[in-house]
Amino acid sequence: MLKYLAVPYSHQSRRVENARAKQAAILAGKLIKEGNHIICPVVMCHPMNRLVGLGGKFEYWREFDELMLSVCFELWVAQFDGWKDSVGITAEIRMAERRGMTIRYVNPTTLALAREPFAI
C-alpha cells in the first residue's frame, strides 16, 4: 500500500526549508527501510525547487499534491515542528478526508503511528 508522507516545508527562511527537506528525507528513508512504500513530495521536489525555482508555497503545489494523494491509500502526517501551523498539511488532511483516506500521525523520533496526533 502506497502512503503519502506530509511534512511541513514552506517558511520565510531558505535555511529552515532546507532543514525541513533534509528531515523529511531522513524520515522517509527510515520508513522505507522498515518496508513501507512512501511518496513524499517535499523529498522529491525540494531539489528541483532549489535548482529551477519552481516555487515553495503550497498553492503552487496544490494540484500536484492532490494528484499524488489520489494514488495513495493513506496519508501519514509527520509531526515535525511546524506541522500544526502548516497550510500545506492542513490542506492535505482535508484532501485525504474528502477521499475517505485513513490518516495516521507519525512520531518522527520513534516512527510510531497513531490515528490521533501524539503529544510530543
ABEGO torsion letter per residue (X at the ends): XBBBBBBBABBABAAAAAAAAAAAAAAAAAAAAAGBBBBBAAAAAAAAAAAAGAEABAAAAAAAAAAAAAABABBBBBBBBGAAABAAAAAAAAAAAAAGBBBBBBBAAAGBBBABBBBX
